[in-house]
């Protein structure tokens, strides 16, 4: 296997993990995607085209990360959920990840957030409402970041097809 083919293989694997990592927080996400595109630009043999793909893909990955952060933050702020509740939910999510493999991270976050909000508000209905609002905001942020990551990976796939077809 020659250098560009190996670079394409490694880039493709890293991009697949990066796109999956936008949904599964245990895996590295957008930052890995940017690094994978940098690897393609440096070692893929595509020349200026590799650097153009790196630039476009990096902008897409960065935009996805930024929008996910903004959308999630706005959703949390709209529900007036304090940082302490979110931190507690993250801690319970980490514990949940080890107690219940695969789904424990998500279930732990939801349960931790609901418990923290219930203790804070002393009203189960209000705690449920604010928790669902935060989970929707987080879900929207994940969906947006996933979409941008998938677009960035698609840019690379198209460029790799073009590169290897014209080789």
N, C-alpha and C positions, 0 to 999 in steps of 0.2 A: 504494500500500500504506500503510495507516494505521499509527500507532505501535504498538498492541498486536500487530498481525500481524507487523510487522518484529521486535519484541521476541521474539515466539514463534519466528520463523524463526531468529534468531540464537541463542536459547536452545537450540533443538532441535539446531542444528549443533554448538554448544559441548558439549552433553550427549553427543552421539554421539561426538565426539572424546574426551571425558572417559572414557566407558565403554570405548572402545577403548584409551585410554591406561593403563587398569589392567592390560591384558594386554601391550601394546607399550610398553615403558618409554621409548621415544624421544618419544612423545606425552605431553602433559600429562594427568594423570589426575584424581584426586578433587578436588584443589584447584581445577582449572578447572571442575569440576562445581559446586562451592560458589559460585564466582564467577558462573557462568551462572544459577544459581537466584537469586542476589542481583540480577542484571540483570533477571530476570523480575519479582521483587518490586518493584523500583524503577520499571521502565518498561512492564511488561506490562499494567497497567491493571486487575489483578484485585483490587486493594485489600487487605483483610485476608487474603483467600484466598491471595494471592501470598506474603504474609509467612508464613502457615502452611505453605505448600509449601516455602518457603525453610528454615524451621526443621526440618521433618521431613526434607527432603532433606539438609540439612547434617548432621544427627545421623546419618543413614544413611551418608553419605560419610565422616564422621569415624570412625564405628564400623568401617567397612570398612578404613580406613587403619590404625587402631589394632590391630585383630585381625590384619591381615596382618603388621604389624610384630612383634606378640607371637608369632604362630605360627611365623614364619620364625626369629625369635630363639631360640625354644625348640628348634626343630629343629637349629639350628646348635650350641646349647649341649649338646643331648643327644648329639651326635656328637663333642663336644669339639674342634670345628674352630676354630683360632685366627683372630683377626681378620685377621692377615696373609695367610692363605690366601684369605679372602674378598676382601680388597682387591686381591690379585694377580689373582684371577678377574675382578673388575670391570674392572681395567686391560686384561686380555686381551680382555674382552667389548667394550670401547670400540674397541680396535684391530680386533677382528673385525667390528664394525659397518661400518667403512670398507673393510675388505678384501673381505668377502663381504656385499653388501647384503641386507637383509631378515632372513636367518637368522644372520648373523654375530654379532650380539649374543648370542643364545642359545647358539650353538655355542662362541663364544669364552669365555663364562662357564663352561660345562661343561668345556671343555678346560683352561682356566686353573686351575679348581678341582682337577681331577684331577691336573694336573702339579704344582701346589703341594703337594697332599696326598701325592703320590708322593715328592717330594723330602723332605718333612717326616717321613713314616713309613718310608721306604725299603722299603715293602711294597706292591706293586701291588694285591693283593687288599684290604688294609685301606684304601688310598687310594680304590679303587673303591667300597667299602662306605660310607665316610664321604661321598664326593662324591654318591652316589646319595641318601643320607639328606638332605643339604643341598638337593639339587635337588627332592626330594619336598616338603620343608618350604617351599621358595620357591614351588613350584607350588601348594601348598595355600594359601599366603598370597595369591597372585595370584588364585586361584579365589574365595576368600572376598571379597577386595576387589572383584572383578568382580561378584559376586552382590549385594553391598550397593550398588554403583554402579548396577547395572541396576534394583534396587528403587527407588533415589532417582529415576532417570530415569523410571521407570514412574509414580511419584507425580506428577511434573510432567506427563507425557502425559495422565493422567486429569484432572488439574486444568485443563489447557489445553482438552481436549475439553469439559469442563463449562462453562468460561468462554465459549468460542466458541459453544457450543450455546445458551447463555442470553443472548447478546448482542443 
